[in-house]
Amino acid sequence: MSVETYWTLCLSHPEHGYYIKQDPLGSAGDFTTSPEISQLFGEMIGIWAAEQWNRLGKPDTLHLIECGPGRGTLMADLLRIAKLIPDFAASLYIHLVETSPKLRNKQKQVLEGWNVIWHDNISTIPTAFPNLIVGNEFLDALPIRQFVFDKDGWFERVIGASNDALTFGRGGQVSGTDFPASTKENIQGQIFEYSPAREACFAEMCEKVSAQGGAILMIDYGHTKSALGDTFQAVKSHKFVDVLENAGDADLTSHVDFERLMHKALDYKLAASCLNQSEFLMSCGIEQRARQLKEKAMQDQRRDIDLALQRLTADDQMGTLFKVLEVQK
Ligand code: SAH
């Protein structure tokens, strides 16, 4: 099977899929995301969202959509900020795009009191009003295809069984996909990744914003220049593990190719820019907010706030590897 089929089965199989069976987040789970590190993160997305509402001329109705909301933490922190601006809070219709029944339950608890509509995918989000679409570590959960260069062309990278173990192999030759322009360098054996699911989902976001106005904010790890290379990875209990082991029991991800997504946004005549996570959070005022929280905090909490700020913004932590793609009409 293709890497794409394997990935889809591992994460989304109705019975054995990783995201269907469990809540993978937090220290007891497999990985920790920015909103789970500190309330500062979701609050900064709240500042961003309020700023977009302003920019749109303070509309009475705004659809706020989060893709892959996990435990609902980002949305809860965002809405804490929204409540400080009553007209903004009153304008919001909240939509969550989530496939995991376990996580939907958590989101329901955390967002009690808010009117929330759940969706299996982005296509059912109404387009009658402007959309603000946000997502943290959502795009990286959508499957990729991989291709391997051999002699004179690109071949699908496939996964099969050999001696009772899963193994990679070479499938059929593929043409017609957007392969990188041929180069004189020796690229024998190199891997090219491409995610039709990611691009289709992102195109749908762009279509909605292009039709009704609004903005998109997608945060993920990835690169701002397209490049060859294998970034397919599996994470379990906060460690990298073999992608072919623990099928359905480890998270599968790959780096997001933000350059391709920026080009896609331009196809829809939208403005796109990509910042490092640290640049984005600083521009929203994360340091000022951290200082404010520390004023009311105990000594232990003050240290925790400093550590969280460090983790979210330092270059050797999440500050540079994570990128923030912003798209506006
Ligand atoms: N944004 C959260 C969770 C990130 S984990 C955070 O930062 O903490 C990825 C999230 O995407 C989970 O909520 C998972 O259930 C969801 N997800 C994975 N594949 C999906 C798909 N195909 N459609 C919708 N949601 C998906």
py3Dmol code that shows the C-alpha trace and the ligand (Angstrom):
import py3Dmol

protein = """\
ATOM      1  CA  MET A   1       0.000   0.000   0.000  1.00  0.00           C
ATOM      2  CA  SER A   2       1.056   3.621  -0.429  1.00  0.00           C
ATOM      3  CA  VAL A   3       2.410   5.613   2.521  1.00  0.00           C
ATOM      4  CA  GLU A   4      -0.818   7.605   2.275  1.00  0.00           C
ATOM      5  CA  THR A   5      -3.021   4.513   2.725  1.00  0.00           C
ATOM      6  CA  TYR A   6      -0.864   3.230   5.584  1.00  0.00           C
ATOM      7  CA  TRP A   7      -0.979   6.606   7.350  1.00  0.00           C
ATOM      8  CA  THR A   8      -4.760   6.927   6.949  1.00  0.00           C
ATOM      9  CA  LEU A   9      -5.308   3.431   8.365  1.00  0.00           C
ATOM     10  CA  CYS A  10      -2.928   4.005  11.283  1.00  0.00           C
ATOM     11  CA  LEU A  11      -4.485   7.304  12.364  1.00  0.00           C
ATOM     12  CA  SER A  12      -8.116   7.074  11.279  1.00  0.00           C
ATOM     13  CA  HIS A  13      -9.205   3.428  11.024  1.00  0.00           C
ATOM     14  CA  PRO A  14     -12.717   3.411  12.596  1.00  0.00           C
ATOM     15  CA  GLU A  15     -11.719   0.809  15.175  1.00  0.00           C
ATOM     16  CA  HIS A  16      -7.919   0.684  15.410  1.00  0.00           C
ATOM     17  CA  GLY A  17      -7.011   4.255  14.381  1.00  0.00           C
ATOM     18  CA  TYR A  18      -4.645   6.118  16.697  1.00  0.00           C
ATOM     19  CA  TYR A  19      -6.847   9.234  16.969  1.00  0.00           C
ATOM     20  CA  ILE A  20     -10.025   7.168  17.267  1.00  0.00           C
ATOM     21  CA  LYS A  21      -8.881   5.029  20.213  1.00  0.00           C
ATOM     22  CA  GLN A  22      -7.358   7.527  22.600  1.00  0.00           C
ATOM     23  CA  ASP A  23      -6.476  11.009  23.761  1.00  0.00           C
ATOM     24  CA  PRO A  24      -2.788  11.135  22.810  1.00  0.00           C
ATOM     25  CA  LEU A  25      -1.953  14.500  24.364  1.00  0.00           C
ATOM     26  CA  GLY A  26      -0.130  15.580  27.513  1.00  0.00           C
ATOM     27  CA  SER A  27       2.578  14.169  29.724  1.00  0.00           C
ATOM     28  CA  ALA A  28       0.736  10.865  30.215  1.00  0.00           C
ATOM     29  CA  GLY A  29       0.162  10.608  26.443  1.00  0.00           C
ATOM     30  CA  ASP A  30       2.529  10.615  23.495  1.00  0.00           C
ATOM     31  CA  PHE A  31       3.207  14.272  22.789  1.00  0.00           C
ATOM     32  CA  THR A  32       2.638  17.749  24.218  1.00  0.00           C
ATOM     33  CA  THR A  33       1.456  20.614  22.039  1.00  0.00           C
ATOM     34  CA  SER A  34       1.813  24.384  22.534  1.00  0.00           C
ATOM     35  CA  PRO A  35      -1.697  24.963  23.947  1.00  0.00           C
ATOM     36  CA  GLU A  36      -1.050  22.191  26.488  1.00  0.00           C
ATOM     37  CA  ILE A  37       2.199  23.889  27.579  1.00  0.00           C
ATOM     38  CA  SER A  38       0.607  27.173  28.597  1.00  0.00           C
ATOM     39  CA  GLN A  39      -2.557  29.265  28.405  1.00  0.00           C
ATOM     40  CA  LEU A  40      -0.329  31.967  26.890  1.00  0.00           C
ATOM     41  CA  PHE A  41      -0.446  30.208  23.523  1.00  0.00           C
ATOM     42  CA  GLY A  42      -4.238  30.097  23.042  1.00  0.00           C
ATOM     43  CA  GLU A  43      -4.524  33.589  24.459  1.00  0.00           C
ATOM     44  CA  MET A  44      -2.194  34.937  21.766  1.00  0.00           C
ATOM     45  CA  ILE A  45      -4.376  33.264  19.113  1.00  0.00           C
ATOM     46  CA  GLY A  46      -7.267  35.076  20.839  1.00  0.00           C
ATOM     47  CA  ILE A  47      -5.447  38.410  20.400  1.00  0.00           C
ATOM     48  CA  TRP A  48      -4.878  37.551  16.758  1.00  0.00           C
ATOM     49  CA  ALA A  49      -8.560  36.633  16.258  1.00  0.00           C
ATOM     50  CA  ALA A  50      -9.763  39.863  17.913  1.00  0.00           C
ATOM     51  CA  GLU A  51      -7.423  41.819  15.656  1.00  0.00           C
ATOM     52  CA  GLN A  52      -8.909  40.083  12.589  1.00  0.00           C
ATOM     53  CA  TRP A  53     -12.429  40.934  13.769  1.00  0.00           C
ATOM     54  CA  ASN A  54     -11.324  44.566  14.018  1.00  0.00           C
ATOM     55  CA  ARG A  55      -9.768  44.461  10.581  1.00  0.00           C
ATOM     56  CA  LEU A  56     -12.975  43.007   9.129  1.00  0.00           C
ATOM     57  CA  GLY A  57     -14.910  46.013  10.448  1.00  0.00           C
ATOM     58  CA  LYS A  58     -16.308  44.369  13.612  1.00  0.00           C
ATOM     59  CA  PRO A  59     -18.933  42.208  11.887  1.00  0.00           C
ATOM     60  CA  ASP A  60     -21.995  41.040  13.883  1.00  0.00           C
ATOM     61  CA  THR A  61     -21.435  37.456  12.796  1.00  0.00           C
ATOM     62  CA  LEU A  62     -18.159  35.625  12.435  1.00  0.00           C
ATOM     63  CA  HIS A  63     -17.531  31.904  12.075  1.00  0.00           C
ATOM     64  CA  LEU A  64     -14.592  30.853  14.228  1.00  0.00           C
ATOM     65  CA  ILE A  65     -13.356  27.465  13.098  1.00  0.00           C
ATOM     66  CA  GLU A  66     -10.700  25.326  14.719  1.00  0.00           C
ATOM     67  CA  CYS A  67      -9.360  22.305  12.871  1.00  0.00           C
ATOM     68  CA  GLY A  68      -8.091  19.429  15.019  1.00  0.00           C
ATOM     69  CA  PRO A  69      -8.806  21.098  18.389  1.00  0.00           C
ATOM     70  CA  GLY A  70      -7.382  18.300  20.558  1.00  0.00           C
ATOM     71  CA  ARG A  71      -8.588  18.794  24.121  1.00  0.00           C
ATOM     72  CA  GLY A  72     -10.215  22.152  23.337  1.00  0.00           C
ATOM     73  CA  THR A  73      -7.555  23.995  25.324  1.00  0.00           C
ATOM     74  CA  LEU A  74      -6.567  26.476  22.619  1.00  0.00           C
ATOM     75  CA  MET A  75     -10.213  27.372  21.987  1.00  0.00           C
ATOM     76  CA  ALA A  76     -10.947  27.785  25.710  1.00  0.00           C
ATOM     77  CA  ASP A  77      -7.938  30.110  26.135  1.00  0.00           C
ATOM     78  CA  LEU A  78      -8.853  32.017  22.972  1.00  0.00           C
ATOM     79  CA  LEU A  79     -12.410  32.533  24.233  1.00  0.00           C
ATOM     80  CA  ARG A  80     -11.145  33.841  27.589  1.00  0.00           C
ATOM     81  CA  ILE A  81      -9.573  36.701  25.622  1.00  0.00           C
ATOM     82  CA  ALA A  82     -12.651  37.092  23.407  1.00  0.00           C
ATOM     83  CA  LYS A  83     -14.843  37.652  26.455  1.00  0.00           C
ATOM     84  CA  LEU A  84     -12.837  40.798  27.259  1.00  0.00           C
ATOM     85  CA  ILE A  85     -14.305  42.296  24.073  1.00  0.00           C
ATOM     86  CA  PRO A  86     -18.044  41.581  24.464  1.00  0.00           C
ATOM     87  CA  ASP A  87     -19.078  42.531  20.913  1.00  0.00           C
ATOM     88  CA  PHE A  88     -16.410  40.267  19.511  1.00  0.00           C
ATOM     89  CA  ALA A  89     -17.474  37.361  21.748  1.00  0.00           C
ATOM     90  CA  ALA A  90     -21.123  37.920  20.819  1.00  0.00           C
ATOM     91  CA  SER A  91     -20.316  37.741  17.097  1.00  0.00           C
ATOM     92  CA  LEU A  92     -18.802  34.265  17.296  1.00  0.00           C
ATOM     93  CA  TYR A  93     -20.214  30.987  16.007  1.00  0.00           C
ATOM     94  CA  ILE A  94     -17.815  28.244  16.977  1.00  0.00           C
ATOM     95  CA  HIS A  95     -17.125  25.288  14.700  1.00  0.00           C
ATOM     96  CA  LEU A  96     -14.758  22.436  15.516  1.00  0.00           C
ATOM     97  CA  VAL A  97     -13.488  20.056  12.853  1.00  0.00           C
ATOM     98  CA  GLU A  98     -12.667  16.868  14.723  1.00  0.00           C
ATOM     99  CA  THR A  99     -12.754  13.170  13.860  1.00  0.00           C
ATOM    100  CA  SER A 100     -11.935  11.681  17.266  1.00  0.00           C
ATOM    101  CA  PRO A 101     -14.986  10.820  19.417  1.00  0.00           C
ATOM    102  CA  LYS A 102     -12.829  10.759  22.582  1.00  0.00           C
ATOM    103  CA  LEU A 103     -11.439  14.229  21.934  1.00  0.00           C
ATOM    104  CA  ARG A 104     -14.879  15.562  20.972  1.00  0.00           C
ATOM    105  CA  ASN A 105     -16.064  14.584  24.452  1.00  0.00           C
ATOM    106  CA  LYS A 106     -13.190  16.470  26.076  1.00  0.00           C
ATOM    107  CA  GLN A 107     -13.909  19.518  23.911  1.00  0.00           C
ATOM    108  CA  LYS A 108     -17.570  19.399  24.962  1.00  0.00           C
ATOM    109  CA  GLN A 109     -16.582  19.521  28.645  1.00  0.00           C
ATOM    110  CA  VAL A 110     -14.003  22.285  28.286  1.00  0.00           C
ATOM    111  CA  LEU A 111     -16.248  24.507  26.159  1.00  0.00           C
ATOM    112  CA  GLU A 112     -19.406  24.105  28.186  1.00  0.00           C
ATOM    113  CA  GLY A 113     -21.612  27.176  27.960  1.00  0.00           C
ATOM    114  CA  TRP A 114     -20.523  28.012  24.413  1.00  0.00           C
ATOM    115  CA  ASN A 115     -22.573  27.154  21.377  1.00  0.00           C
ATOM    116  CA  VAL A 116     -20.368  24.757  19.432  1.00  0.00           C
ATOM    117  CA  ILE A 117     -21.022  22.839  16.217  1.00  0.00           C
ATOM    118  CA  TRP A 118     -18.844  19.827  15.354  1.00  0.00           C
ATOM    119  CA  HIS A 119     -17.866  18.773  11.836  1.00  0.00           C
ATOM    120  CA  ASP A 120     -16.176  15.682  10.409  1.00  0.00           C
ATOM    121  CA  ASN A 121     -14.393  17.794   7.837  1.00  0.00           C
ATOM    122  CA  ILE A 122     -14.138  21.371   6.724  1.00  0.00           C
ATOM    123  CA  SER A 123     -16.528  21.054   3.787  1.00  0.00           C
ATOM    124  CA  THR A 124     -19.649  21.457   5.959  1.00  0.00           C
ATOM    125  CA  ILE A 125     -18.582  24.784   7.500  1.00  0.00           C
ATOM    126  CA  PRO A 126     -21.113  27.410   6.403  1.00  0.00           C
ATOM    127  CA  THR A 127     -19.789  30.147   4.131  1.00  0.00           C
ATOM    128  CA  ALA A 128     -22.490  32.773   4.612  1.00  0.00           C
ATOM    129  CA  PHE A 129     -20.268  34.932   6.872  1.00  0.00           C
ATOM    130  CA  PRO A 130     -16.551  35.642   7.224  1.00  0.00           C
ATOM    131  CA  ASN A 131     -14.459  32.739   8.511  1.00  0.00           C
ATOM    132  CA  LEU A 132     -11.528  32.761  10.885  1.00  0.00           C
ATOM    133  CA  ILE A 133      -9.905  29.349  10.574  1.00  0.00           C
ATOM    134  CA  VAL A 134      -7.210  28.294  13.036  1.00  0.00           C
ATOM    135  CA  GLY A 135      -5.321  25.042  13.589  1.00  0.00           C
ATOM    136  CA  ASN A 136      -2.330  23.968  15.654  1.00  0.00           C
ATOM    137  CA  GLU A 137      -0.630  20.719  14.649  1.00  0.00           C
ATOM    138  CA  PHE A 138      -3.589  19.869  12.449  1.00  0.00           C
ATOM    139  CA  LEU A 139      -2.088  19.862   8.953  1.00  0.00           C
ATOM    140  CA  ASP A 140       0.738  17.565  10.026  1.00  0.00           C
ATOM    141  CA  ALA A 141      -1.833  14.902  10.956  1.00  0.00           C
ATOM    142  CA  LEU A 142      -3.080  14.662   7.363  1.00  0.00           C
ATOM    143  CA  PRO A 143      -1.436  11.918   5.277  1.00  0.00           C
ATOM    144  CA  ILE A 144       1.347  12.330   2.739  1.00  0.00           C
ATOM    145  CA  ARG A 145       2.489  10.370  -0.283  1.00  0.00           C
ATOM    146  CA  GLN A 146       6.188   9.712  -0.687  1.00  0.00           C
ATOM    147  CA  PHE A 147       8.086   9.199  -3.934  1.00  0.00           C
ATOM    148  CA  VAL A 148      11.561   7.891  -4.401  1.00  0.00           C
ATOM    149  CA  PHE A 149      13.823   8.817  -7.318  1.00  0.00           C
ATOM    150  CA  ASP A 150      15.328   5.879  -9.162  1.00  0.00           C
ATOM    151  CA  LYS A 151      17.538   6.275 -12.258  1.00  0.00           C
ATOM    152  CA  ASP A 152      15.292   8.343 -14.455  1.00  0.00           C
ATOM    153  CA  GLY A 153      12.030   8.898 -12.676  1.00  0.00           C
ATOM    154  CA  TRP A 154       9.906   9.060  -9.548  1.00  0.00           C
ATOM    155  CA  PHE A 155       8.287   5.966  -8.038  1.00  0.00           C
ATOM    156  CA  GLU A 156       5.625   5.714  -5.334  1.00  0.00           C
ATOM    157  CA  ARG A 157       7.149   4.647  -2.014  1.00  0.00           C
ATOM    158  CA  VAL A 158       5.055   1.770  -0.717  1.00  0.00           C
ATOM    159  CA  ILE A 159       4.746  -0.363   2.394  1.00  0.00           C
ATOM    160  CA  GLY A 160       4.342  -4.117   2.369  1.00  0.00           C
ATOM    161  CA  ALA A 161       5.004  -7.189   4.470  1.00  0.00           C
ATOM    162  CA  SER A 162       8.131  -9.271   4.332  1.00  0.00           C
ATOM    163  CA  ASN A 163       8.966 -12.062   6.807  1.00  0.00           C
ATOM    164  CA  ASP A 164       6.086 -10.965   9.030  1.00  0.00           C
ATOM    165  CA  ALA A 165       7.389  -7.399   9.336  1.00  0.00           C
ATOM    166  CA  LEU A 166       6.392  -4.251   7.504  1.00  0.00           C
ATOM    167  CA  THR A 167       8.953  -2.867   5.110  1.00  0.00           C
ATOM    168  CA  PHE A 168       9.316  -0.078   2.544  1.00  0.00           C
ATOM    169  CA  GLY A 169       9.434  -0.836  -1.140  1.00  0.00           C
ATOM    170  CA  ARG A 170       9.220   0.767  -4.553  1.00  0.00           C
ATOM    171  CA  GLY A 171       5.835   0.919  -6.262  1.00  0.00           C
ATOM    172  CA  GLY A 172       4.922   2.026  -9.751  1.00  0.00           C
ATOM    173  CA  GLN A 173       6.450   4.927 -11.633  1.00  0.00           C
ATOM    174  CA  VAL A 174       4.481   8.131 -11.293  1.00  0.00           C
ATOM    175  CA  SER A 175       4.314  11.105 -13.559  1.00  0.00           C
ATOM    176  CA  GLY A 176       2.088  14.117 -13.620  1.00  0.00           C
ATOM    177  CA  THR A 177       2.462  15.057  -9.950  1.00  0.00           C
ATOM    178  CA  ASP A 178       4.249  18.346  -9.238  1.00  0.00           C
ATOM    179  CA  PHE A 179       7.730  16.904  -8.921  1.00  0.00           C
ATOM    180  CA  PRO A 180      10.583  19.307  -8.313  1.00  0.00           C
ATOM    181  CA  ALA A 181      12.161  20.537 -11.528  1.00  0.00           C
ATOM    182  CA  SER A 182      14.875  18.161 -12.661  1.00  0.00           C
ATOM    183  CA  THR A 183      18.281  19.103 -11.422  1.00  0.00           C
ATOM    184  CA  LYS A 184      21.797  18.214 -12.377  1.00  0.00           C
ATOM    185  CA  GLU A 185      22.603  17.040  -8.849  1.00  0.00           C
ATOM    186  CA  ASN A 186      22.517  13.360  -8.182  1.00  0.00           C
ATOM    187  CA  ILE A 187      19.156  12.713  -6.560  1.00  0.00           C
ATOM    188  CA  GLN A 188      19.238   8.952  -6.863  1.00  0.00           C
ATOM    189  CA  GLY A 189      17.380   7.468  -3.868  1.00  0.00           C
ATOM    190  CA  GLN A 190      16.068  10.828  -2.663  1.00  0.00           C
ATOM    191  CA  ILE A 191      12.554  11.198  -1.370  1.00  0.00           C
ATOM    192  CA  PHE A 192       9.939  13.731  -2.365  1.00  0.00           C
ATOM    193  CA  GLU A 193       6.865  14.221  -0.185  1.00  0.00           C
ATOM    194  CA  TYR A 194       3.543  15.547  -1.235  1.00  0.00           C
ATOM    195  CA  SER A 195       0.268  15.625   0.657  1.00  0.00           C
ATOM    196  CA  PRO A 196      -2.845  15.707  -1.522  1.00  0.00           C
ATOM    197  CA  ALA A 197      -5.042  15.629   1.626  1.00  0.00           C
ATOM    198  CA  ARG A 198      -3.303  18.632   3.200  1.00  0.00           C
ATOM    199  CA  GLU A 199      -3.420  20.631   0.026  1.00  0.00           C
ATOM    200  CA  ALA A 200      -7.076  19.811  -0.660  1.00  0.00           C
ATOM    201  CA  CYS A 201      -8.048  20.750   2.892  1.00  0.00           C
ATOM    202  CA  PHE A 202      -6.051  23.976   2.759  1.00  0.00           C
ATOM    203  CA  ALA A 203      -7.525  24.811  -0.662  1.00  0.00           C
ATOM    204  CA  GLU A 204     -10.980  24.476   0.837  1.00  0.00           C
ATOM    205  CA  MET A 205     -10.032  26.895   3.622  1.00  0.00           C
ATOM    206  CA  CYS A 206      -8.749  29.365   1.006  1.00  0.00           C
ATOM    207  CA  GLU A 207     -11.919  29.003  -1.032  1.00  0.00           C
ATOM    208  CA  LYS A 208     -14.071  29.913   1.969  1.00  0.00           C
ATOM    209  CA  VAL A 209     -11.969  32.918   2.921  1.00  0.00           C
ATOM    210  CA  SER A 210     -11.791  34.038  -0.683  1.00  0.00           C
ATOM    211  CA  ALA A 211     -15.592  33.872  -0.996  1.00  0.00           C
ATOM    212  CA  GLN A 212     -16.623  35.471   2.309  1.00  0.00           C
ATOM    213  CA  GLY A 213     -13.566  37.212   3.722  1.00  0.00           C
ATOM    214  CA  GLY A 214     -11.747  36.304   6.895  1.00  0.00           C
ATOM    215  CA  ALA A 215      -8.364  34.776   7.642  1.00  0.00           C
ATOM    216  CA  ILE A 216      -6.505  31.530   8.224  1.00  0.00           C
ATOM    217  CA  LEU A 217      -3.847  30.788  10.851  1.00  0.00           C
ATOM    218  CA  MET A 218      -2.114  27.394  10.634  1.00  0.00           C
ATOM    219  CA  ILE A 219       0.679  26.553  13.059  1.00  0.00           C
ATOM    220  CA  ASP A 220       2.885  23.541  12.571  1.00  0.00           C
ATOM    221  CA  TYR A 221       6.440  22.374  12.224  1.00  0.00           C
ATOM    222  CA  GLY A 222       7.739  22.519   8.737  1.00  0.00           C
ATOM    223  CA  HIS A 223       9.794  24.390   6.199  1.00  0.00           C
ATOM    224  CA  THR A 224       9.228  27.637   4.330  1.00  0.00           C
ATOM    225  CA  LYS A 225      11.245  26.434   1.320  1.00  0.00           C
ATOM    226  CA  SER A 226      10.219  23.232  -0.428  1.00  0.00           C
ATOM    227  CA  ALA A 227      12.956  20.618  -0.313  1.00  0.00           C
ATOM    228  CA  LEU A 228      13.604  16.952  -0.931  1.00  0.00           C
ATOM    229  CA  GLY A 229      13.918  14.667   2.086  1.00  0.00           C
ATOM    230  CA  ASP A 230      12.176  12.120   4.263  1.00  0.00           C
ATOM    231  CA  THR A 231      10.315  13.768   7.171  1.00  0.00           C
ATOM    232  CA  PHE A 232       7.842  10.931   7.826  1.00  0.00           C
ATOM    233  CA  GLN A 233       8.028  10.255  11.583  1.00  0.00           C
ATOM    234  CA  ALA A 234       6.284   8.447  14.416  1.00  0.00           C
ATOM    235  CA  VAL A 235       6.087   9.541  18.046  1.00  0.00           C
ATOM    236  CA  LYS A 236       5.131   7.451  21.052  1.00  0.00           C
ATOM    237  CA  SER A 237       5.563   8.289  24.740  1.00  0.00           C
ATOM    238  CA  HIS A 238       7.415  11.505  23.813  1.00  0.00           C
ATOM    239  CA  LYS A 239      10.049   9.631  21.767  1.00  0.00           C
ATOM    240  CA  PHE A 240      10.598   9.065  18.066  1.00  0.00           C
ATOM    241  CA  VAL A 241       9.885   5.450  17.109  1.00  0.00           C
ATOM    242  CA  ASP A 242      10.040   3.451  13.875  1.00  0.00           C
ATOM    243  CA  VAL A 243       7.190   4.526  11.558  1.00  0.00           C
ATOM    244  CA  LEU A 244       6.435   0.916  10.642  1.00  0.00           C
ATOM    245  CA  GLU A 245       6.227  -0.337  14.200  1.00  0.00           C
ATOM    246  CA  ASN A 246       3.337   0.374  16.582  1.00  0.00           C
ATOM    247  CA  ALA A 247       0.883   0.819  13.684  1.00  0.00           C
ATOM    248  CA  GLY A 248      -2.178   2.515  15.192  1.00  0.00           C
ATOM    249  CA  ASP A 249      -0.385   3.033  18.511  1.00  0.00           C
ATOM    250  CA  ALA A 250       1.966   5.878  17.583  1.00  0.00           C
ATOM    251  CA  ASP A 251       1.279   9.312  16.125  1.00  0.00           C
ATOM    252  CA  LEU A 252       2.400   9.761  12.516  1.00  0.00           C
ATOM    253  CA  THR A 253       3.435  13.162  11.220  1.00  0.00           C
ATOM    254  CA  SER A 254       5.608  14.880   8.662  1.00  0.00           C
ATOM    255  CA  HIS A 255       6.912  18.384   8.174  1.00  0.00           C
ATOM    256  CA  VAL A 256       4.498  20.744   6.476  1.00  0.00           C
ATOM    257  CA  ASP A 257       5.709  22.275   3.224  1.00  0.00           C
ATOM    258  CA  PHE A 258       4.588  25.856   3.863  1.00  0.00           C
ATOM    259  CA  GLU A 259       5.982  27.132   0.569  1.00  0.00           C
ATOM    260  CA  ARG A 260       3.483  25.031  -1.370  1.00  0.00           C
ATOM    261  CA  LEU A 261       0.624  26.231   0.836  1.00  0.00           C
ATOM    262  CA  MET A 262       1.641  29.862   0.356  1.00  0.00           C
ATOM    263  CA  HIS A 263       1.559  29.337  -3.412  1.00  0.00           C
ATOM    264  CA  LYS A 264      -1.878  27.784  -3.088  1.00  0.00           C
ATOM    265  CA  ALA A 265      -3.137  30.837  -1.146  1.00  0.00           C
ATOM    266  CA  LEU A 266      -1.817  33.068  -3.933  1.00  0.00           C
ATOM    267  CA  ASP A 267      -3.798  30.991  -6.460  1.00  0.00           C
ATOM    268  CA  TYR A 268      -6.881  32.202  -4.580  1.00  0.00           C
ATOM    269  CA  LYS A 269      -5.586  35.791  -4.675  1.00  0.00           C
ATOM    270  CA  LEU A 270      -5.125  35.785  -0.907  1.00  0.00           C
ATOM    271  CA  ALA A 271      -2.204  37.359   0.949  1.00  0.00           C
ATOM    272  CA  ALA A 272      -0.007  34.808   2.721  1.00  0.00           C
ATOM    273  CA  SER A 273       2.934  35.153   5.064  1.00  0.00           C
ATOM    274  CA  CYS A 274       4.875  32.752   7.221  1.00  0.00           C
ATOM    275  CA  LEU A 275       6.583  33.647  10.509  1.00  0.00           C
ATOM    276  CA  ASN A 276       8.486  31.644  13.074  1.00  0.00           C
ATOM    277  CA  GLN A 277       6.346  30.787  16.082  1.00  0.00           C
ATOM    278  CA  SER A 278       8.497  33.035  18.298  1.00  0.00           C
ATOM    279  CA  GLU A 279       8.121  36.052  15.978  1.00  0.00           C
ATOM    280  CA  PHE A 280       4.372  35.542  15.840  1.00  0.00           C
ATOM    281  CA  LEU A 281       3.903  35.131  19.595  1.00  0.00           C
ATOM    282  CA  MET A 282       6.141  38.110  20.375  1.00  0.00           C
ATOM    283  CA  SER A 283       4.186  40.275  17.933  1.00  0.00           C
ATOM    284  CA  CYS A 284       0.958  39.325  19.754  1.00  0.00           C
ATOM    285  CA  GLY A 285       2.459  40.393  23.088  1.00  0.00           C
ATOM    286  CA  ILE A 286       3.290  37.082  24.755  1.00  0.00           C
ATOM    287  CA  GLU A 287       6.045  38.641  26.896  1.00  0.00           C
ATOM    288  CA  GLN A 288       3.737  41.366  28.197  1.00  0.00           C
ATOM    289  CA  ARG A 289       1.030  38.814  28.996  1.00  0.00           C
ATOM    290  CA  ALA A 290       3.547  36.562  30.779  1.00  0.00           C
ATOM    291  CA  ARG A 291       4.692  39.521  32.881  1.00  0.00           C
ATOM    292  CA  GLN A 292       1.082  40.336  33.747  1.00  0.00           C
ATOM    293  CA  LEU A 293       0.346  36.748  34.808  1.00  0.00           C
ATOM    294  CA  LYS A 294       3.510  36.657  36.916  1.00  0.00           C
ATOM    295  CA  GLU A 295       2.448  39.716  38.896  1.00  0.00           C
ATOM    296  CA  LYS A 296      -0.417  37.717  40.428  1.00  0.00           C
ATOM    297  CA  ALA A 297       1.440  34.416  40.688  1.00  0.00           C
ATOM    298  CA  MET A 298       3.224  32.526  43.482  1.00  0.00           C
ATOM    299  CA  GLN A 299       6.947  31.932  43.160  1.00  0.00           C
ATOM    300  CA  ASP A 300       6.547  28.383  41.745  1.00  0.00           C
ATOM    301  CA  GLN A 301       4.020  29.572  39.216  1.00  0.00           C
ATOM    302  CA  ARG A 302       6.290  32.442  38.189  1.00  0.00           C
ATOM    303  CA  ARG A 303       8.997  29.919  37.367  1.00  0.00           C
ATOM    304  CA  ASP A 304       6.509  27.797  35.400  1.00  0.00           C
ATOM    305  CA  ILE A 305       5.411  30.819  33.363  1.00  0.00           C
ATOM    306  CA  ASP A 306       9.051  31.624  32.522  1.00  0.00           C
ATOM    307  CA  LEU A 307       9.702  28.022  31.517  1.00  0.00           C
ATOM    308  CA  ALA A 308       6.590  27.896  29.319  1.00  0.00           C
ATOM    309  CA  LEU A 309       7.507  31.164  27.616  1.00  0.00           C
ATOM    310  CA  GLN A 310      10.964  29.772  26.993  1.00  0.00           C
ATOM    311  CA  ARG A 311       9.607  26.509  25.578  1.00  0.00           C
ATOM    312  CA  LEU A 312       7.209  28.242  23.197  1.00  0.00           C
ATOM    313  CA  THR A 313       9.627  30.867  21.897  1.00  0.00           C
ATOM    314  CA  ALA A 314      13.283  29.812  22.285  1.00  0.00           C
ATOM    315  CA  ASP A 315      15.155  29.010  19.074  1.00  0.00           C
ATOM    316  CA  ASP A 316      16.365  25.679  20.398  1.00  0.00           C
ATOM    317  CA  GLN A 317      12.836  24.700  21.478  1.00  0.00           C
ATOM    318  CA  MET A 318       9.609  25.456  19.582  1.00  0.00           C
ATOM    319  CA  GLY A 319      10.364  29.036  18.537  1.00  0.00           C
ATOM    320  CA  THR A 320      11.946  28.403  15.145  1.00  0.00           C
ATOM    321  CA  LEU A 321      10.968  24.893  14.074  1.00  0.00           C
ATOM    322  CA  PHE A 322       7.307  25.819  14.368  1.00  0.00           C
ATOM    323  CA  LYS A 323       5.938  28.164  11.735  1.00  0.00           C
ATOM    324  CA  VAL A 324       2.801  30.267  11.633  1.00  0.00           C
ATOM    325  CA  LEU A 325       1.134  30.608   8.255  1.00  0.00           C
ATOM    326  CA  GLU A 326      -1.249  33.546   8.086  1.00  0.00           C
ATOM    327  CA  VAL A 327      -3.590  34.056   5.166  1.00  0.00           C
ATOM    328  CA  GLN A 328      -5.900  37.018   4.656  1.00  0.00           C
ATOM    329  CA  LYS A 329      -8.218  38.178   1.967  1.00  0.00           C
TER     330      LYS A 329
END
"""
ligand_1 = """\
26
SAH
N -4.638 21.281 18.110
C -4.496 20.423 19.250
C -4.371 18.939 18.895
C -3.312 18.551 17.899
S -3.307 16.805 17.594
C -3.332 20.892 20.087
O -2.534 21.677 19.601
O -3.226 20.452 21.240
C -4.209 16.647 16.073
C -5.690 16.913 16.172
O -6.269 16.744 14.875
C -6.481 15.986 17.088
O -7.545 16.709 17.663
C -7.005 14.940 16.108
O -8.082 14.204 16.583
C -7.342 15.809 14.928
N -7.382 15.139 13.628
C -6.489 14.234 13.154
N -6.811 13.883 11.893
C -7.915 14.599 11.577
C -8.732 14.697 10.415
N -8.456 14.001 9.327
N -9.791 15.542 10.429
C -10.073 16.282 11.547
N -9.323 16.232 12.671
C -8.273 15.408 12.687
"""
view = py3Dmol.view(width=600, height=400)
view.addModel(protein, "pdb")
view.setStyle({"model": 0}, {"cartoon": {"style": "trace"}})
view.addModel(ligand_1, "xyz")
view.setStyle({"model": 1}, {"stick": {}})
view.zoomTo()
view.show()
